Each structure stands twice: as structure tokens, then as C-alpha cells.
Amino acid sequence: METLMHALPTVKPGDDGEAVETVQGLLQARSHPEVAIDGRFGPATAAAVKAVQAWGHVTADGIVGPATWPVLLRVQ
């Protein structure tokens, strides 16, 4: 599982594209309806990522990487 998480992209504020849309869809599924699925990692997405990170007990830095993907995917 760890290898798979490291294969996923790191997604951070300022990014855009399909990976951001994936993060935004997962955030909506995790009770963050304020996040639009627009493919742009802006302030609302960053705030929701930080909230999910705090909930999942990982560093709340707003960056979706190997520690945050399992929280979003609920496989931790």
C-alpha cells in the first residue's frame, strides 16, 4: 500500500488539472461541499485539505502527498 501512495502525485496550492479534480471530488465525498470540482487548487481546497489532514492526524500543511492520500482514500 505504501508503494501505491508514493506513486500518487503530490498536489498543492496553485496546482491545476485532473489530480486536483480528484482531490476535490474526494474532499466533497468527505463532507466538504464548499469545495468546487474545478481543477484549481485554491483557498477553499487548501482549507478543506488542512481540515482532513487534522482529522487524519497528519501534518496539516495543505499539501496532498503520501501521508494525506490514505486519509482522503480512507485506507489508513
All heavy atoms as TSV, in Angstrom:
chain	resi	resn	atom	element	x	y	z
A	1	MET	N	N	0.831	-1.193	0.000
A	1	MET	CA	C	0.000	0.000	0.000
A	1	MET	C	C	0.874	1.254	0.000
A	1	MET	O	O	0.566	2.208	-0.684
A	1	MET	CB	C	-0.927	-0.019	1.218
A	1	MET	CG	C	-1.881	1.139	1.269
A	1	MET	SD	S	-3.138	1.188	-0.028
A	1	MET	CE	C	-4.157	-0.163	0.420
A	2	GLU	N	N	1.955	1.229	0.755
A	2	GLU	CA	C	2.830	2.394	0.845
A	2	GLU	C	C	3.412	2.750	-0.522
A	2	GLU	O	O	3.503	3.925	-0.888
A	2	GLU	CB	C	3.945	2.150	1.857
A	2	GLU	CG	C	4.785	3.383	2.114
A	2	GLU	CD	C	5.796	3.161	3.226
A	2	GLU	OE1	O	5.513	2.379	4.152
A	2	GLU	OE2	O	6.867	3.776	3.139
A	3	THR	N	N	3.785	1.746	-1.306
A	3	THR	CA	C	4.325	1.997	-2.639
A	3	THR	C	C	3.286	2.686	-3.513
A	3	THR	O	O	3.604	3.622	-4.245
A	3	THR	CB	C	4.772	0.678	-3.292
A	3	THR	OG1	O	5.738	0.066	-2.455
A	3	THR	CG2	C	5.355	0.916	-4.665
A	4	LEU	N	N	2.048	2.252	-3.413
A	4	LEU	CA	C	0.973	2.866	-4.181
A	4	LEU	C	C	0.804	4.329	-3.796
A	4	LEU	O	O	0.654	5.189	-4.661
A	4	LEU	CB	C	-0.342	2.112	-3.958
A	4	LEU	CG	C	-1.581	2.740	-4.598
A	4	LEU	CD1	C	-1.440	2.782	-6.114
A	4	LEU	CD2	C	-2.819	1.984	-4.194
A	5	MET	N	N	0.838	4.645	-2.518
A	5	MET	CA	C	0.660	6.020	-2.068
A	5	MET	C	C	1.788	6.917	-2.574
A	5	MET	O	O	1.572	8.069	-2.919
A	5	MET	CB	C	0.579	6.101	-0.535
A	5	MET	CG	C	-0.661	5.451	0.051
A	5	MET	SD	S	-2.203	6.087	-0.638
A	5	MET	CE	C	-3.018	4.572	-1.089
A	6	HIS	N	N	2.991	6.375	-2.664
A	6	HIS	CA	C	4.110	7.161	-3.174
A	6	HIS	C	C	4.024	7.352	-4.687
A	6	HIS	O	O	4.651	8.262	-5.229
A	6	HIS	CB	C	5.447	6.524	-2.779
A	6	HIS	CG	C	5.801	6.778	-1.346
A	6	HIS	ND1	N	6.304	7.980	-0.906
A	6	HIS	CD2	C	5.699	5.997	-0.246
A	6	HIS	CE1	C	6.505	7.924	0.393
A	6	HIS	NE2	N	6.136	6.729	0.819
A	7	ALA	N	N	3.255	6.509	-5.354
A	7	ALA	CA	C	3.093	6.636	-6.804
A	7	ALA	C	C	2.074	7.710	-7.170
A	7	ALA	O	O	2.064	8.193	-8.301
A	7	ALA	CB	C	2.677	5.290	-7.402
A	8	LEU	N	N	1.227	8.091	-6.214
A	8	LEU	CA	C	0.230	9.124	-6.479
A	8	LEU	C	C	0.914	10.492	-6.513
A	8	LEU	O	O	1.919	10.709	-5.828
A	8	LEU	CB	C	-0.854	9.094	-5.403
A	8	LEU	CG	C	-1.727	7.840	-5.415
A	8	LEU	CD1	C	-2.604	7.780	-4.176
A	8	LEU	CD2	C	-2.586	7.809	-6.672
A	9	PRO	N	N	0.368	11.433	-7.269
A	9	PRO	CA	C	1.024	12.741	-7.393
A	9	PRO	C	C	0.918	13.562	-6.115
A	9	PRO	O	O	-0.012	13.391	-5.332
A	9	PRO	CB	C	0.257	13.417	-8.527
A	9	PRO	CG	C	-1.099	12.802	-8.475
A	9	PRO	CD	C	-0.863	11.361	-8.058
A	10	THR	N	N	1.874	14.444	-5.924
A	10	THR	CA	C	1.770	15.440	-4.870
A	10	THR	C	C	0.997	16.611	-5.460
A	10	THR	O	O	1.295	17.088	-6.551
A	10	THR	CB	C	3.172	15.898	-4.417
A	10	THR	OG1	O	3.855	14.768	-3.863
A	10	THR	CG2	C	3.091	17.001	-3.372
A	11	VAL	N	N	-0.030	17.034	-4.738
A	11	VAL	CA	C	-0.915	18.089	-5.209
A	11	VAL	C	C	-0.914	19.192	-4.156
A	11	VAL	O	O	-1.099	18.924	-2.968
A	11	VAL	CB	C	-2.349	17.548	-5.434
A	11	VAL	CG1	C	-3.233	18.596	-6.066
A	11	VAL	CG2	C	-2.317	16.290	-6.289
A	12	LYS	N	N	-0.695	20.428	-4.598
A	12	LYS	CA	C	-0.547	21.522	-3.646
A	12	LYS	C	C	-1.214	22.795	-4.150
A	12	LYS	O	O	-1.563	22.890	-5.336
A	12	LYS	CB	C	0.927	21.764	-3.368
A	12	LYS	CG	C	1.722	22.152	-4.595
A	12	LYS	CD	C	3.207	22.104	-4.323
A	12	LYS	CE	C	4.032	22.499	-5.511
A	12	LYS	NZ	N	3.716	21.845	-6.769
A	13	PRO	N	N	-1.385	23.779	-3.251
A	13	PRO	CA	C	-1.984	25.048	-3.672
A	13	PRO	C	C	-1.267	25.628	-4.897
A	13	PRO	O	O	-0.041	25.582	-4.999
A	13	PRO	CB	C	-1.799	25.947	-2.444
A	13	PRO	CG	C	-1.836	24.973	-1.297
A	13	PRO	CD	C	-1.089	23.764	-1.818
A	14	GLY	N	N	-2.079	26.112	-5.822
A	14	GLY	CA	C	-1.553	26.671	-7.056
A	14	GLY	C	C	-1.573	25.687	-8.212
A	14	GLY	O	O	-1.472	26.083	-9.370
A	15	ASP	N	N	-1.696	24.394	-7.905
A	15	ASP	CA	C	-1.751	23.377	-8.956
A	15	ASP	C	C	-3.112	23.411	-9.647
A	15	ASP	O	O	-4.097	23.924	-9.105
A	15	ASP	CB	C	-1.529	21.974	-8.382
A	15	ASP	CG	C	-0.085	21.704	-7.994
A	15	ASP	OD1	O	0.797	22.530	-8.324
A	15	ASP	OD2	O	0.160	20.666	-7.358
A	16	ASP	N	N	-3.154	22.819	-10.825
A	16	ASP	CA	C	-4.426	22.647	-11.513
A	16	ASP	C	C	-4.379	21.365	-12.339
A	16	ASP	O	O	-3.325	20.784	-12.529
A	16	ASP	CB	C	-4.773	23.847	-12.396
A	16	ASP	CG	C	-3.718	24.146	-13.447
A	16	ASP	OD1	O	-2.880	23.279	-13.745
A	16	ASP	OD2	O	-3.743	25.254	-13.998
A	17	GLY	N	N	-5.568	20.907	-12.728
A	17	GLY	CA	C	-5.635	19.723	-13.564
A	17	GLY	C	C	-6.416	18.581	-12.949
A	17	GLY	O	O	-7.126	18.732	-11.956
A	18	GLU	N	N	-6.253	17.422	-13.577
A	18	GLU	CA	C	-7.032	16.238	-13.222
A	18	GLU	C	C	-6.761	15.755	-11.794
A	18	GLU	O	O	-7.678	15.330	-11.094
A	18	GLU	CB	C	-6.730	15.124	-14.216
A	18	GLU	CG	C	-7.620	13.918	-14.062
A	18	GLU	CD	C	-7.375	12.875	-15.130
A	18	GLU	OE1	O	-6.974	13.217	-16.254
A	18	GLU	OE2	O	-7.593	11.692	-14.821
A	19	ALA	N	N	-5.512	15.798	-11.352
A	19	ALA	CA	C	-5.194	15.354	-9.988
A	19	ALA	C	C	-5.895	16.237	-8.961
A	19	ALA	O	O	-6.377	15.749	-7.931
A	19	ALA	CB	C	-3.688	15.348	-9.762
A	20	VAL	N	N	-5.982	17.535	-9.247
A	20	VAL	CA	C	-6.691	18.451	-8.344
A	20	VAL	C	C	-8.179	18.105	-8.327
A	20	VAL	O	O	-8.799	18.080	-7.263
A	20	VAL	CB	C	-6.466	19.923	-8.747
A	20	VAL	CG1	C	-7.284	20.855	-7.856
A	20	VAL	CG2	C	-4.990	20.284	-8.672
A	21	GLU	N	N	-8.745	17.808	-9.491
A	21	GLU	CA	C	-10.157	17.415	-9.544
A	21	GLU	C	C	-10.399	16.158	-8.720
A	21	GLU	O	O	-11.432	16.041	-8.048
A	21	GLU	CB	C	-10.597	17.184	-10.984
A	21	GLU	CG	C	-10.692	18.450	-11.805
A	21	GLU	CD	C	-11.084	18.189	-13.243
A	21	GLU	OE1	O	-11.309	17.016	-13.614
A	21	GLU	OE2	O	-11.166	19.173	-14.004
A	22	THR	N	N	-9.477	15.233	-8.755
A	22	THR	CA	C	-9.605	14.006	-7.956
A	22	THR	C	C	-9.621	14.351	-6.470
A	22	THR	O	O	-10.470	13.859	-5.714
A	22	THR	CB	C	-8.455	13.030	-8.273
A	22	THR	OG1	O	-8.528	12.677	-9.656
A	22	THR	CG2	C	-8.530	11.781	-7.409
A	23	VAL	N	N	-8.690	15.186	-6.047
A	23	VAL	CA	C	-8.649	15.615	-4.642
A	23	VAL	C	C	-9.956	16.309	-4.280
A	23	VAL	O	O	-10.546	16.033	-3.221
A	23	VAL	CB	C	-7.436	16.543	-4.389
A	23	VAL	CG1	C	-7.537	17.215	-3.030
A	23	VAL	CG2	C	-6.133	15.767	-4.510
A	24	GLN	N	N	-10.420	17.200	-5.132
A	24	GLN	CA	C	-11.652	17.926	-4.839
A	24	GLN	C	C	-12.858	16.993	-4.749
A	24	GLN	O	O	-13.714	17.166	-3.873
A	24	GLN	CB	C	-11.885	19.005	-5.907
A	24	GLN	CG	C	-10.848	20.120	-5.803
A	24	GLN	CD	C	-10.860	21.066	-6.980
A	24	GLN	OE1	O	-11.205	20.691	-8.102
A	24	GLN	NE2	N	-10.477	22.306	-6.731
A	25	GLY	N	N	-12.928	16.003	-5.601
A	25	GLY	CA	C	-14.018	15.029	-5.522
A	25	GLY	C	C	-13.974	14.240	-4.225
A	25	GLY	O	O	-15.005	14.003	-3.594
A	26	LEU	N	N	-12.775	13.852	-3.816
A	26	LEU	CA	C	-12.630	13.135	-2.542
A	26	LEU	C	C	-12.995	14.035	-1.367
A	26	LEU	O	O	-13.618	13.579	-0.400
A	26	LEU	CB	C	-11.203	12.598	-2.389
A	26	LEU	CG	C	-10.845	11.437	-3.311
A	26	LEU	CD1	C	-9.338	11.203	-3.315
A	26	LEU	CD2	C	-11.584	10.172	-2.888
A	27	LEU	N	N	-12.636	15.305	-1.458
A	27	LEU	CA	C	-12.991	16.240	-0.387
A	27	LEU	C	C	-14.505	16.393	-0.291
A	27	LEU	O	O	-15.058	16.403	0.816
A	27	LEU	CB	C	-12.326	17.601	-0.615
A	27	LEU	CG	C	-10.822	17.627	-0.390
A	27	LEU	CD1	C	-10.232	18.920	-0.941
A	27	LEU	CD2	C	-10.475	17.469	1.090
A	28	GLN	N	N	-15.175	16.491	-1.430
A	28	GLN	CA	C	-16.640	16.570	-1.395
A	28	GLN	C	C	-17.228	15.312	-0.768
A	28	GLN	O	O	-18.162	15.384	0.019
A	28	GLN	CB	C	-17.203	16.776	-2.792
A	28	GLN	CG	C	-17.119	18.201	-3.257
A	28	GLN	CD	C	-17.965	18.448	-4.497
A	28	GLN	OE1	O	-18.600	17.539	-5.051
A	28	GLN	NE2	N	-17.975	19.687	-4.953
A	29	ALA	N	N	-16.659	14.168	-1.088
A	29	ALA	CA	C	-17.133	12.902	-0.517
A	29	ALA	C	C	-16.857	12.824	0.979
A	29	ALA	O	O	-17.503	12.036	1.676
A	29	ALA	CB	C	-16.478	11.724	-1.233
A	30	ARG	N	N	-15.924	13.622	1.458
A	30	ARG	CA	C	-15.555	13.639	2.880
A	30	ARG	C	C	-16.191	14.827	3.595
A	30	ARG	O	O	-15.624	15.391	4.520
A	30	ARG	CB	C	-14.030	13.694	3.053
A	30	ARG	CG	C	-13.261	12.595	2.366
A	30	ARG	CD	C	-13.546	11.226	2.987
A	30	ARG	NE	N	-12.904	10.170	2.214
A	30	ARG	CZ	C	-13.548	9.301	1.460
A	30	ARG	NH1	N	-14.847	9.324	1.352
A	30	ARG	NH2	N	-12.893	8.364	0.817
A	31	SER	N	N	-17.377	15.238	3.146
A	31	SER	CA	C	-18.179	16.273	3.807
A	31	SER	C	C	-17.605	17.677	3.681
A	31	SER	O	O	-17.628	18.455	4.633
A	31	SER	CB	C	-18.400	15.929	5.288
A	31	SER	OG	O	-19.059	14.699	5.414
A	32	HIS	N	N	-17.103	17.992	2.497
A	32	HIS	CA	C	-16.635	19.354	2.222
A	32	HIS	C	C	-17.310	19.872	0.953
A	32	HIS	O	O	-16.661	20.052	-0.085
A	32	HIS	CB	C	-15.107	19.396	2.103
A	32	HIS	CG	C	-14.434	19.171	3.414
A	32	HIS	ND1	N	-14.254	20.186	4.328
A	32	HIS	CD2	C	-13.941	18.056	3.981
A	32	HIS	CE1	C	-13.656	19.697	5.404
A	32	HIS	NE2	N	-13.467	18.408	5.214
A	33	PRO	N	N	-18.642	20.140	1.042
A	33	PRO	CA	C	-19.382	20.583	-0.139
A	33	PRO	C	C	-18.973	21.973	-0.633
A	33	PRO	O	O	-19.301	22.347	-1.759
A	33	PRO	CB	C	-20.840	20.574	0.329
A	33	PRO	CG	C	-20.744	20.777	1.807
A	33	PRO	CD	C	-19.483	20.052	2.221
A	34	GLU	N	N	-18.249	22.709	0.195
A	34	GLU	CA	C	-17.809	24.044	-0.202
A	34	GLU	C	C	-16.713	24.002	-1.269
A	34	GLU	O	O	-16.400	25.016	-1.898
A	34	GLU	CB	C	-17.302	24.835	1.023
A	34	GLU	CG	C	-15.948	24.389	1.569
A	34	GLU	CD	C	-15.966	23.150	2.476
A	34	GLU	OE1	O	-17.006	22.473	2.585
A	34	GLU	OE2	O	-14.914	22.871	3.074
A	35	VAL	N	N	-16.142	22.832	-1.491
A	35	VAL	CA	C	-15.070	22.682	-2.480
A	35	VAL	C	C	-15.682	22.400	-3.847
A	35	VAL	O	O	-16.382	21.409	-4.029
A	35	VAL	CB	C	-14.101	21.537	-2.078
A	35	VAL	CG1	C	-13.058	21.317	-3.158
A	35	VAL	CG2	C	-13.442	21.839	-0.746
A	36	ALA	N	N	-15.409	23.289	-4.786
A	36	ALA	CA	C	-15.879	23.095	-6.164
A	36	ALA	C	C	-14.905	22.173	-6.890
A	36	ALA	O	O	-13.698	22.219	-6.645
A	36	ALA	CB	C	-15.945	24.431	-6.884
A	37	ILE	N	N	-15.441	21.330	-7.752
A	37	ILE	CA	C	-14.586	20.478	-8.575
A	37	ILE	C	C	-14.304	21.253	-9.858
A	37	ILE	O	O	-14.992	21.112	-10.861
A	37	ILE	CB	C	-15.247	19.113	-8.847
A	37	ILE	CG1	C	-15.540	18.399	-7.536
A	37	ILE	CG2	C	-14.333	18.250	-9.733
A	37	ILE	CD1	C	-16.282	17.098	-7.678
A	38	ASP	N	N	-13.296	22.115	-9.778
A	38	ASP	CA	C	-12.955	22.980	-10.905
A	38	ASP	C	C	-11.515	22.787	-11.391
A	38	ASP	O	O	-11.073	23.456	-12.307
A	38	ASP	CB	C	-13.201	24.445	-10.555
A	38	ASP	CG	C	-12.362	24.938	-9.383
A	38	ASP	OD1	O	-11.473	24.194	-8.906
A	38	ASP	OD2	O	-12.594	26.078	-8.934
A	39	GLY	N	N	-10.786	21.875	-10.737
A	39	GLY	CA	C	-9.424	21.595	-11.166
A	39	GLY	C	C	-8.400	22.633	-10.771
A	39	GLY	O	O	-7.260	22.570	-11.207
A	40	ARG	N	N	-8.791	23.588	-9.912
A	40	ARG	CA	C	-7.856	24.607	-9.440
A	40	ARG	C	C	-7.716	24.513	-7.930
A	40	ARG	O	O	-8.704	24.592	-7.208
A	40	ARG	CB	C	-8.347	26.001	-9.835
A	40	ARG	CG	C	-8.284	26.215	-11.351
A	40	ARG	CD	C	-8.866	27.541	-11.710
A	40	ARG	NE	N	-10.278	27.487	-11.276
A	40	ARG	CZ	C	-11.223	28.283	-11.725
A	40	ARG	NH1	N	-10.952	29.208	-12.589
A	40	ARG	NH2	N	-12.454	28.158	-11.296
A	41	PHE	N	N	-6.498	24.347	-7.473
A	41	PHE	CA	C	-6.225	24.184	-6.042
A	41	PHE	C	C	-6.095	25.566	-5.420
A	41	PHE	O	O	-5.021	26.137	-5.299
A	41	PHE	CB	C	-4.925	23.388	-5.852
A	41	PHE	CG	C	-4.762	22.765	-4.490
A	41	PHE	CD1	C	-4.475	21.418	-4.385
A	41	PHE	CD2	C	-4.874	23.502	-3.331
A	41	PHE	CE1	C	-4.298	20.819	-3.149
A	41	PHE	CE2	C	-4.699	22.921	-2.083
A	41	PHE	CZ	C	-4.412	21.572	-1.993
A	42	GLY	N	N	-7.248	26.108	-5.035
A	42	GLY	CA	C	-7.302	27.435	-4.441
A	42	GLY	C	C	-7.508	27.382	-2.938
A	42	GLY	O	O	-7.364	26.324	-2.303
A	43	PRO	N	N	-7.879	28.525	-2.347
A	43	PRO	CA	C	-8.019	28.621	-0.887
A	43	PRO	C	C	-9.045	27.655	-0.273
A	43	PRO	O	O	-8.793	27.103	0.791
A	43	PRO	CB	C	-8.441	30.071	-0.664
A	43	PRO	CG	C	-7.923	30.808	-1.858
A	43	PRO	CD	C	-8.020	29.824	-2.995
A	44	ALA	N	N	-10.194	27.453	-0.927
A	44	ALA	CA	C	-11.205	26.549	-0.360
A	44	ALA	C	C	-10.698	25.107	-0.341
A	44	ALA	O	O	-10.902	24.382	0.641
A	44	ALA	CB	C	-12.512	26.638	-1.141
A	45	THR	N	N	-10.021	24.705	-1.403
A	45	THR	CA	C	-9.452	23.357	-1.454
A	45	THR	C	C	-8.374	23.208	-0.400
A	45	THR	O	O	-8.335	22.206	0.330
A	45	THR	CB	C	-8.897	23.055	-2.854
A	45	THR	OG1	O	-9.966	23.175	-3.809
A	45	THR	CG2	C	-8.294	21.656	-2.934
A	46	ALA	N	N	-7.512	24.197	-0.276
A	46	ALA	CA	C	-6.430	24.145	0.723
A	46	ALA	C	C	-6.992	24.050	2.135
A	46	ALA	O	O	-6.503	23.250	2.951
A	46	ALA	CB	C	-5.526	25.366	0.587
A	47	ALA	N	N	-8.023	24.832	2.440
A	47	ALA	CA	C	-8.619	24.795	3.783
A	47	ALA	C	C	-9.235	23.426	4.065
A	47	ALA	O	O	-9.092	22.885	5.172
A	47	ALA	CB	C	-9.671	25.895	3.912
A	48	ALA	N	N	-9.905	22.860	3.071
A	48	ALA	CA	C	-10.519	21.541	3.255
A	48	ALA	C	C	-9.447	20.460	3.412
A	48	ALA	O	O	-9.598	19.550	4.243
A	48	ALA	CB	C	-11.446	21.215	2.088
A	49	VAL	N	N	-8.369	20.547	2.645
A	49	VAL	CA	C	-7.276	19.578	2.781
A	49	VAL	C	C	-6.706	19.654	4.194
A	49	VAL	O	O	-6.491	18.627	4.848
A	49	VAL	CB	C	-6.170	19.811	1.724
A	49	VAL	CG1	C	-4.903	19.025	2.064
A	49	VAL	CG2	C	-6.668	19.425	0.342
A	50	LYS	N	N	-6.482	20.851	4.703
A	50	LYS	CA	C	-5.935	21.008	6.058
A	50	LYS	C	C	-6.885	20.422	7.102
A	50	LYS	O	O	-6.438	19.803	8.070
A	50	LYS	CB	C	-5.643	22.474	6.346
A	50	LYS	CG	C	-4.440	22.991	5.586
A	50	LYS	CD	C	-4.191	24.461	5.865
A	50	LYS	CE	C	-3.024	24.972	5.055
A	50	LYS	NZ	N	-2.773	26.400	5.288
A	51	ALA	N	N	-8.188	20.614	6.907
A	51	ALA	CA	C	-9.161	20.057	7.851
A	51	ALA	C	C	-9.117	18.531	7.835
A	51	ALA	O	O	-9.142	17.886	8.890
A	51	ALA	CB	C	-10.571	20.557	7.512
A	52	VAL	N	N	-9.040	17.942	6.647
A	52	VAL	CA	C	-8.968	16.488	6.530
A	52	VAL	C	C	-7.652	15.975	7.120
A	52	VAL	O	O	-7.621	14.946	7.799
A	52	VAL	CB	C	-9.131	16.052	5.056
A	52	VAL	CG1	C	-8.752	14.600	4.853
A	52	VAL	CG2	C	-10.560	16.297	4.595
A	53	GLN	N	N	-6.575	16.707	6.894
A	53	GLN	CA	C	-5.286	16.304	7.460
A	53	GLN	C	C	-5.344	16.321	8.986
A	53	GLN	O	O	-4.855	15.389	9.632
A	53	GLN	CB	C	-4.170	17.219	6.950
A	53	GLN	CG	C	-3.835	16.992	5.497
A	53	GLN	CD	C	-2.879	18.027	4.942
A	53	GLN	OE1	O	-2.948	19.219	5.271
A	53	GLN	NE2	N	-1.977	17.575	4.069
A	54	ALA	N	N	-5.936	17.361	9.572
A	54	ALA	CA	C	-6.049	17.434	11.028
A	54	ALA	C	C	-6.888	16.273	11.545
A	54	ALA	O	O	-6.535	15.635	12.540
A	54	ALA	CB	C	-6.653	18.776	11.441
A	55	TRP	N	N	-7.996	15.975	10.848
A	55	TRP	CA	C	-8.856	14.854	11.233
A	55	TRP	C	C	-8.084	13.539	11.178
A	55	TRP	O	O	-8.245	12.669	12.026
A	55	TRP	CB	C	-10.072	14.808	10.307
A	55	TRP	CG	C	-10.943	13.618	10.529
A	55	TRP	CD1	C	-11.949	13.508	11.436
A	55	TRP	CD2	C	-10.857	12.366	9.845
A	55	TRP	NE1	N	-12.510	12.248	11.357
A	55	TRP	CE2	C	-11.848	11.526	10.391
A	55	TRP	CE3	C	-10.043	11.864	8.840
A	55	TRP	CZ2	C	-12.052	10.226	9.956
A	55	TRP	CZ3	C	-10.251	10.565	8.406
A	55	TRP	CH2	C	-11.243	9.774	8.963
A	56	GLY	N	N	-7.240	13.401	10.158
A	56	GLY	CA	C	-6.488	12.165	9.967
A	56	GLY	C	C	-5.181	12.093	10.726
A	56	GLY	O	O	-4.424	11.136	10.587
A	57	HIS	N	N	-4.909	13.125	11.528
A	57	HIS	CA	C	-3.695	13.155	12.368
A	57	HIS	C	C	-2.411	13.110	11.556
A	57	HIS	O	O	-1.458	12.419	11.922
A	57	HIS	CB	C	-3.716	12.038	13.418
A	57	HIS	CG	C	-4.953	12.044	14.255
A	57	HIS	ND1	N	-5.230	13.009	15.198
A	57	HIS	CD2	C	-6.029	11.212	14.261
A	57	HIS	CE1	C	-6.403	12.769	15.765
A	57	HIS	NE2	N	-6.913	11.680	15.197
A	58	VAL	N	N	-2.407	13.841	10.428
A	58	VAL	CA	C	-1.179	14.029	9.666
A	58	VAL	C	C	-0.905	15.535	9.635
A	58	VAL	O	O	-1.786	16.342	9.927
A	58	VAL	CB	C	-1.269	13.448	8.225
A	58	VAL	CG1	C	-1.489	11.951	8.262
A	58	VAL	CG2	C	-2.350	14.117	7.411
A	59	THR	N	N	0.297	15.910	9.293
A	59	THR	CA	C	0.671	17.320	9.270
A	59	THR	C	C	-0.292	18.105	8.381
A	59	THR	O	O	-0.458	17.784	7.207
A	59	THR	CB	C	2.112	17.483	8.752
A	59	THR	OG1	O	2.978	16.744	9.599
A	59	THR	CG2	C	2.525	18.941	8.736
A	60	ALA	N	N	-0.913	19.132	8.967
A	60	ALA	CA	C	-1.903	19.936	8.248
A	60	ALA	C	C	-1.202	21.056	7.485
A	60	ALA	O	O	-1.253	22.225	7.859
A	60	ALA	CB	C	-2.937	20.493	9.216
A	61	ASP	N	N	-0.547	20.679	6.379
A	61	ASP	CA	C	0.210	21.650	5.585
A	61	ASP	C	C	-0.489	22.025	4.288
A	61	ASP	O	O	-0.007	22.859	3.527
A	61	ASP	CB	C	1.611	21.120	5.288
A	61	ASP	CG	C	1.611	19.791	4.543
A	61	ASP	OD1	O	0.534	19.321	4.126
A	61	ASP	OD2	O	2.700	19.223	4.385
A	62	GLY	N	N	-1.634	21.405	3.996
A	62	GLY	CA	C	-2.380	21.719	2.785
A	62	GLY	C	C	-1.839	21.063	1.526
A	62	GLY	O	O	-2.325	21.332	0.439
A	63	ILE	N	N	-0.843	20.204	1.676
A	63	ILE	CA	C	-0.248	19.508	0.536
A	63	ILE	C	C	-0.692	18.050	0.564
A	63	ILE	O	O	-0.541	17.368	1.574
A	63	ILE	CB	C	1.291	19.603	0.578
A	63	ILE	CG1	C	1.726	21.076	0.498
A	63	ILE	CG2	C	1.915	18.786	-0.550
A	63	ILE	CD1	C	3.198	21.303	0.765
A	64	VAL	N	N	-1.236	17.584	-0.541
A	64	VAL	CA	C	-1.687	16.199	-0.635
A	64	VAL	C	C	-0.533	15.368	-1.185
A	64	VAL	O	O	-0.175	15.476	-2.352
A	64	VAL	CB	C	-2.933	16.062	-1.538
A	64	VAL	CG1	C	-3.365	14.611	-1.626
A	64	VAL	CG2	C	-4.060	16.939	-1.023
A	65	GLY	N	N	0.060	14.571	-0.314
A	65	GLY	CA	C	1.173	13.707	-0.683
A	65	GLY	C	C	0.972	12.330	-0.070
A	65	GLY	O	O	-0.159	11.955	0.294
A	66	PRO	N	N	2.045	11.561	0.096
A	66	PRO	CA	C	1.942	10.180	0.575
A	66	PRO	C	C	1.273	10.013	1.941
A	66	PRO	O	O	0.658	8.987	2.197
A	66	PRO	CB	C	3.391	9.708	0.632
A	66	PRO	CG	C	4.120	10.575	-0.326
A	66	PRO	CD	C	3.420	11.899	-0.301
A	67	ALA	N	N	1.354	11.022	2.802
A	67	ALA	CA	C	0.705	10.909	4.119
A	67	ALA	C	C	-0.779	11.258	4.050
A	67	ALA	O	O	-1.575	10.767	4.849
A	67	ALA	CB	C	1.408	11.810	5.138
A	68	THR	N	N	-1.161	12.097	3.092
A	68	THR	CA	C	-2.542	12.579	3.021
A	68	THR	C	C	-3.436	11.731	2.125
A	68	THR	O	O	-4.619	11.554	2.408
A	68	THR	CB	C	-2.567	14.048	2.533
A	68	THR	OG1	O	-1.764	14.820	3.448
A	68	THR	CG2	C	-3.968	14.613	2.497
A	69	TRP	N	N	-2.885	11.151	1.054
A	69	TRP	CA	C	-3.710	10.307	0.184
A	69	TRP	C	C	-4.437	9.219	0.958
A	69	TRP	O	O	-5.639	9.015	0.746
A	69	TRP	CB	C	-2.867	9.706	-0.955
A	69	TRP	CG	C	-2.648	10.643	-2.094
A	69	TRP	CD1	C	-1.461	11.207	-2.470
A	69	TRP	CD2	C	-3.619	11.141	-3.026
A	69	TRP	NE1	N	-1.631	12.010	-3.564
A	69	TRP	CE2	C	-2.959	11.983	-3.931
A	69	TRP	CE3	C	-4.978	10.937	-3.172
A	69	TRP	CZ2	C	-3.620	12.633	-4.975
A	69	TRP	CZ3	C	-5.637	11.575	-4.217
A	69	TRP	CH2	C	-4.960	12.419	-5.095
A	70	PRO	N	N	-3.782	8.486	1.874
A	70	PRO	CA	C	-4.524	7.441	2.608
A	70	PRO	C	C	-5.687	7.997	3.428
A	70	PRO	O	O	-6.712	7.327	3.565
A	70	PRO	CB	C	-3.470	6.812	3.515
A	70	PRO	CG	C	-2.161	7.142	2.880
A	70	PRO	CD	C	-2.364	8.464	2.211
A	71	VAL	N	N	-5.533	9.200	3.948
A	71	VAL	CA	C	-6.627	9.827	4.707
A	71	VAL	C	C	-7.785	10.131	3.766
A	71	VAL	O	O	-8.940	9.828	4.073
A	71	VAL	CB	C	-6.126	11.102	5.424
A	71	VAL	CG1	C	-7.275	11.780	6.152
A	71	VAL	CG2	C	-4.998	10.785	6.393
A	72	LEU	N	N	-7.485	10.726	2.622
A	72	LEU	CA	C	-8.542	11.028	1.653
A	72	LEU	C	C	-9.223	9.779	1.130
A	72	LEU	O	O	-10.433	9.754	0.924
A	72	LEU	CB	C	-7.970	11.821	0.477
A	72	LEU	CG	C	-7.696	13.297	0.710
A	72	LEU	CD1	C	-6.965	13.903	-0.477
A	72	LEU	CD2	C	-8.998	14.056	0.974
A	73	LEU	N	N	-8.445	8.738	0.918
A	73	LEU	CA	C	-8.974	7.484	0.384
A	73	LEU	C	C	-9.529	6.565	1.473
A	73	LEU	O	O	-10.083	5.506	1.168
A	73	LEU	CB	C	-7.894	6.749	-0.414
A	73	LEU	CG	C	-7.408	7.488	-1.668
A	73	LEU	CD1	C	-6.154	6.831	-2.215
A	73	LEU	CD2	C	-8.501	7.529	-2.714
A	74	ARG	N	N	-9.344	6.973	2.725
A	74	ARG	CA	C	-9.780	6.212	3.906
A	74	ARG	C	C	-9.206	4.793	3.921
A	74	ARG	O	O	-9.928	3.821	4.162
A	74	ARG	CB	C	-11.301	6.162	3.991
A	74	ARG	CG	C	-11.959	7.520	4.128
A	74	ARG	CD	C	-12.118	7.929	5.567
A	74	ARG	NE	N	-12.519	9.304	5.724
A	74	ARG	CZ	C	-13.759	9.732	5.920
A	74	ARG	NH1	N	-14.733	8.871	5.962
A	74	ARG	NH2	N	-13.990	11.007	6.084
A	75	VAL	N	N	-7.909	4.717	3.652
A	75	VAL	CA	C	-7.237	3.410	3.692
A	75	VAL	C	C	-6.117	3.375	4.725
A	75	VAL	O	O	-5.305	2.476	4.707
A	75	VAL	CB	C	-6.670	3.027	2.296
A	75	VAL	CG1	C	-7.788	2.801	1.312
A	75	VAL	CG2	C	-5.669	4.038	1.792
A	76	GLN	N	N	-6.092	4.347	5.601
A	76	GLN	CA	C	-5.033	4.377	6.613
A	76	GLN	C	C	-5.294	3.420	7.733
A	76	GLN	O	O	-6.332	2.954	7.962
A	76	GLN	CB	C	-4.841	5.771	7.164
A	76	GLN	CG	C	-6.073	6.340	7.873
A	76	GLN	CD	C	-5.781	7.698	8.436
A	76	GLN	OE1	O	-4.890	8.396	7.992
A	76	GLN	NE2	N	-6.523	8.094	9.424
